[in-house]
Amino acid sequence: KPVVKELRTYAVTDTNDAYALIDLTSELTAVGSDVVLDGDPEHAGVQFRPSQKVAENKSAGYTFHREGINPNQDLDLPWVAETFQLDGQKWTVQHMSHPQNPEGARWSAYRDYGRFGPFTVIEIPEGETQTLNYRFRITKGDTPSRETLAEQYSSYKHVK
């Protein structure tokens, strides 16, 4: 018996300044009763994981929106960028959480094999829908500056 129905939409955009820009929208509707979505922030939520080769070379490193972030304690990070090596090429993925998402998001963003993303405990009353929005900006090369990453997030947070 279903408890949640999901309508998931991906929009993949070709841009001049990124390898890919992927917008994810997830509409979660409680079916039959109130629902609480809870779990382990290490494995739940909207996670990005690069190739298994990154786990083997342990090359993933993270950049946060400001210095001093502790992803095990700090909540509601607007974005996290991860840079890793794959087949001799550096890649950066900026994972962005839209400001309209529910508060309380914990980020798993410290593992050297590259899986990272936010998780929020969400309560959805029966028959109601909670919409979540995320963006993945994928680029080749070194990590962009924190200022450039902030500009990318600023252009995203005004979408919707």
C-alpha positions in Angstrom: 0.0 0.0 0.0 1.7 3.3 -1.1 2.2 6.0 1.5 3.9 8.5 -0.8 3.5 9.2 -4.5 6.3 11.1 -6.2 6.3 13.1 -9.4 10.0 13.6 -10.3 11.1 16.0 -13.1 14.6 16.5 -14.5 15.5 19.4 -16.8 18.9 19.1 -18.3 20.2 22.3 -19.9 23.2 22.7 -22.2 25.1 25.8 -21.2 28.2 27.5 -22.5 29.9 27.6 -19.1 29.1 24.1 -17.8 29.2 20.5 -19.0 25.6 20.1 -17.8 23.1 21.9 -15.7 20.5 19.5 -14.1 17.4 20.8 -12.3 15.5 18.2 -10.2 12.0 18.8 -8.9 10.4 16.2 -6.6 6.7 16.5 -5.7 5.9 14.2 -2.8 2.2 13.6 -2.0 1.1 11.8 1.2 -1.4 9.1 0.3 -3.8 7.5 2.8 -2.3 9.1 6.0 0.1 11.7 7.3 3.7 10.8 6.5 7.0 11.6 8.2 10.0 11.1 5.9 12.9 10.5 8.2 16.2 8.7 7.8 19.9 8.6 8.0 21.4 11.8 6.4 24.3 9.7 5.2 22.1 7.6 2.9 18.8 9.5 2.5 17.9 12.6 0.7 19.1 13.8 -2.7 22.6 12.5 -3.1 25.2 12.8 -5.9 27.7 10.0 -6.3 30.4 10.0 -9.0 31.9 6.9 -10.6 33.3 4.0 -8.5 36.7 5.1 -9.8 36.5 8.1 -7.4 36.0 5.7 -4.5 39.2 3.9 -5.6 41.3 7.1 -6.0 39.7 8.9 -3.0 40.0 12.2 -4.7 36.8 14.0 -3.6 37.2 17.3 -1.9 34.6 19.8 -0.8 34.0 23.6 -1.0 31.3 25.3 1.1 29.7 28.6 0.8 31.9 30.0 3.6 35.0 29.0 5.6 34.5 27.0 8.8 31.5 24.9 7.8 31.0 21.6 9.6 28.6 19.6 7.5 28.0 17.3 10.5 26.6 20.2 12.5 25.7 23.2 10.3 22.2 23.0 8.8 20.6 24.4 5.6 23.7 24.9 3.5 22.7 26.7 0.3 25.2 24.7 -1.8 28.2 22.4 -1.6 30.7 21.9 -4.4 32.7 18.7 -4.8 35.8 18.3 -7.0 37.2 14.9 -7.9 39.5 13.2 -10.5 38.1 10.8 -13.0 40.3 9.2 -15.7 42.9 12.0 -15.4 40.3 14.8 -15.7 39.1 17.0 -12.8 35.4 17.6 -12.4 33.4 19.8 -10.1 29.8 19.3 -9.2 28.0 22.1 -7.4 24.9 20.7 -5.6 22.4 23.5 -4.8 19.3 23.4 -2.5 16.6 25.9 -3.4 15.8 28.3 -0.6 12.1 27.3 -0.8 13.0 23.7 0.4 12.0 22.9 4.0 14.4 24.0 6.7 16.6 21.6 8.7 18.6 20.0 5.9 21.7 18.1 7.1 24.4 17.6 4.5 26.6 14.6 4.1 29.6 16.2 2.4 32.9 14.9 3.6 33.4 11.4 2.2 36.5 10.9 -0.1 34.6 8.6 -2.4 32.3 11.5 -3.4 28.7 10.8 -2.3 27.2 14.0 -1.0 23.9 15.7 -0.6 21.2 17.1 1.8 18.5 15.3 3.8 15.6 17.0 5.6 13.1 15.3 7.9 9.7 16.2 6.3 6.2 15.9 7.6 3.5 15.8 4.9 -0.2 15.8 6.0 -2.5 13.3 4.1 -3.4 14.5 0.7 -0.9 17.4 0.7 2.2 17.7 -1.4 5.7 18.9 -0.5 7.9 20.1 -3.4 11.7 19.9 -3.3 14.0 21.6 -5.8 17.7 21.0 -6.4 20.3 21.9 -9.1 23.5 20.1 -10.1 26.0 22.2 -12.0 28.7 20.0 -13.5 31.9 21.5 -14.9 35.3 20.2 -16.0 38.4 21.5 -14.3 39.5 22.9 -11.0 37.0 24.1 -8.4 35.6 27.5 -9.4 36.2 30.3 -6.9 33.8 30.6 -3.9 32.6 33.9 -5.5 31.8 32.2 -8.8 29.9 29.4 -7.0 28.0 32.0 -5.0 27.0 33.7 -8.3 25.8 30.4 -9.7 23.7 29.8 -6.6 22.3 33.4 -6.7 21.0 32.9 -10.3 19.4 29.6 -9.2 17.7 30.8 -6.0 15.7 33.3 -8.1 14.2 30.4 -10.2 10.7 29.2 -9.4 
